[in-house]
Amino acid sequence: MFRLPIELNPVTKKKGKSLFLAMNKIWQFFLTAAAGEDELRIWQTSDNNGNAWWHGCDRVTGRSICAATDDEMRAWIDRRYCQ
């Protein structure tokens, strides 16, 4: 029986991705618990194509953003403090 090498095996990739997602959810839970109620949350992710995305959540106003550049994210943060 022919088997793909581990790094190319789609089942292994899927398990690794599931583990990463689970660990990320646990990490986000701890960040949420540690942060104050009015703290602005900012984090970065990357999609399957390797593009970086910035995410922000303002728990005071309930607003959130998904931005492609750090300049967009900075502008969103500046608007929060200029209101």
C-alpha positions, -999 to 999 in steps of 0.1 A, spaced: 0 0 0 13 34 -10 11 62 16 19 98 12 47 113 33 35 127 65 39 164 55 17 158 24 -9 136 40 -42 156 40 -55 137 70 -25 147 91 -28 183 79 -64 184 89 -56 170 124 -29 195 128 -52 223 118 -79 211 142 -54 210 170 -42 245 162 -77 258 161 -85 242 195 -53 257 210 -62 291 195 -97 290 211 -82 281 245 -57 309 242 -84 334 232 -104 323 263 -75 330 286 -69 364 269 -105 373 274 -105 362 310 -73 382 317 -83 414 299 -104 440 315 -140 446 304 -131 477 285 -99 465 269 -95 467 232 -86 433 217 -63 432 187 -49 401 170 -36 389 137 -44 358 116 -34 346 82 -56 329 56 -48 298 35 -30 320 9 -6 334 35 -23 368 36 -22 385 70 -54 399 85 -58 422 115 -88 418 138 -101 441 165 -129 440 190 -141 469 211 -161 453 239 -173 487 251 -191 496 219 -196 461 205 -178 471 173 -153 449 155 -131 451 124 -112 428 101 -85 449 83 -60 439 56 -33 464 67 -19 477 99 -27 512 87 -64 504 85 -62 489 120 -44 520 134 -71 543 118 -98 522 135 -81 525 169 -76 562 164 -113 567 157 -121 549 189 -101 573 210 -112 604 191 -149 599 197 
